[in-house]
Amino acid sequence: MFTRIFLKRWWKRALRRRVLYSALNEEDRGYLFLSMRVFDRVRSVEVCKILVNILARLRDALETPFRRRLETFGIERARYLSAIALEWGHERAGGWVQERGFARYLTMMDVNTI
């Protein structure tokens, strides 16, 4: 389950990146703040469900624009190019989809095109 140190790290990271107040409303910030102050370890399933939703919103807010582009464009482009290469007879092209480096390369090439 969640520990006090884990929740404090998320709080500090969001505060440093200046997304804590824009990503969470006052109620969610209060819930997160009280959870990290009151509990050493959260054991309640209901509280954990609420914290999972809050931390998911923080995770999405902390994501960089490049990483979002990688998830949307890069992986889809790698899948497309892998299918073309497989049609052309390249047997190892099926593994291109799982390679994050290839998707990152394709995203970087797309970002840097004029």
C-alpha positions as CSV (number, residue, x, y, z in Angstrom):
1,M,0.0,0.0,0.0
2,F,1.0,3.7,0.1
3,T,3.5,4.9,2.6
4,R,4.1,8.4,3.9
5,I,7.4,8.7,2.1
6,F,5.9,7.7,-1.2
7,L,3.1,10.3,-0.9
8,K,5.6,13.0,0.1
9,R,7.7,12.3,-3.0
10,W,4.7,12.8,-5.2
11,W,3.7,16.0,-3.4
12,K,7.2,17.4,-3.7
13,R,7.6,16.4,-7.3
14,A,4.3,18.0,-8.2
15,L,5.1,21.1,-6.2
16,R,8.5,21.5,-7.9
17,R,7.1,21.1,-11.4
18,R,4.3,23.6,-10.5
19,V,1.4,21.3,-11.4
20,L,0.1,20.6,-7.9
21,Y,-2.4,23.4,-7.8
22,S,-3.4,23.2,-11.5
23,A,-3.9,19.4,-11.6
24,L,-5.7,18.9,-8.3
25,N,-8.6,20.7,-6.8
26,E,-8.6,21.8,-3.2
27,E,-10.3,18.7,-1.9
28,D,-7.9,16.4,-3.6
29,R,-4.9,18.3,-2.4
30,G,-6.3,18.2,1.1
31,Y,-6.9,14.5,0.9
32,L,-3.4,13.8,-0.3
33,F,-1.9,16.2,2.3
34,L,-3.8,14.6,5.2
35,S,-3.0,11.1,4.0
36,M,0.7,11.8,4.0
37,R,0.5,13.5,7.4
38,V,-1.8,11.1,9.3
39,F,-0.8,7.7,8.0
40,D,2.5,5.9,8.1
41,R,1.1,3.3,5.8
42,V,-2.4,3.5,4.2
43,R,-4.2,0.2,4.8
44,S,-7.8,1.1,3.8
45,V,-8.8,-0.1,0.4
46,E,-11.2,2.8,0.0
47,V,-8.6,5.4,0.8
48,C,-6.2,3.7,-1.6
49,K,-8.7,3.9,-4.4
50,I,-9.1,7.6,-3.9
51,L,-5.3,8.1,-3.7
52,V,-4.8,6.1,-6.9
53,N,-7.2,8.4,-8.8
54,I,-5.4,11.5,-7.4
55,L,-1.9,10.1,-8.2
56,A,-3.1,9.2,-11.7
57,R,-4.1,12.8,-12.3
58,L,-0.7,14.0,-11.0
59,R,1.1,11.5,-13.2
60,D,-0.7,12.7,-16.2
61,A,0.1,16.4,-15.3
62,L,3.7,15.6,-14.7
63,E,4.2,14.0,-18.1
64,T,6.3,16.0,-20.5
65,P,5.0,17.0,-24.0
66,F,7.6,14.8,-25.6
67,R,6.6,11.8,-23.7
68,R,2.9,12.4,-24.6
69,R,4.0,12.6,-28.3
70,L,6.0,9.4,-27.9
71,E,3.0,7.5,-26.6
72,T,0.6,8.8,-29.3
73,F,2.8,9.2,-32.4
74,G,6.0,7.2,-31.9
75,I,4.5,3.9,-30.9
76,E,1.8,4.0,-33.6
77,R,4.4,5.0,-36.2
78,A,6.7,2.1,-35.1
79,R,3.7,-0.3,-35.4
80,Y,3.0,1.0,-39.0
81,L,6.6,0.7,-40.1
82,S,6.9,-2.7,-38.6
83,A,3.9,-3.9,-40.5
84,I,5.3,-2.6,-43.8
85,A,8.7,-4.2,-43.1
86,L,7.0,-7.5,-42.3
87,E,5.1,-7.4,-45.6
88,W,8.4,-6.8,-47.4
89,G,9.8,-10.0,-45.8
90,H,11.9,-8.7,-43.0
91,E,11.3,-11.3,-40.2
92,R,12.8,-9.4,-37.3
93,A,10.7,-6.3,-38.0
94,G,8.0,-7.6,-35.6
95,G,10.2,-6.7,-32.7
96,W,10.4,-3.0,-33.6
97,V,7.0,-2.4,-31.9
98,Q,8.4,-3.3,-28.5
99,E,11.6,-1.3,-28.8
100,R,11.2,2.1,-27.1
101,G,14.3,3.4,-28.6
102,F,12.9,3.0,-32.1
103,A,9.7,4.8,-31.1
104,R,11.7,7.5,-29.4
105,Y,13.8,7.9,-32.6
106,L,10.7,8.2,-34.8
107,T,9.2,10.8,-32.4
108,M,12.4,12.8,-32.4
109,M,12.6,12.8,-36.2
110,D,9.0,14.0,-36.3
111,V,9.5,16.7,-33.8
112,N,12.6,18.0,-35.6
113,T,11.0,18.1,-39.1
114,I,10.4,21.6,-40.5
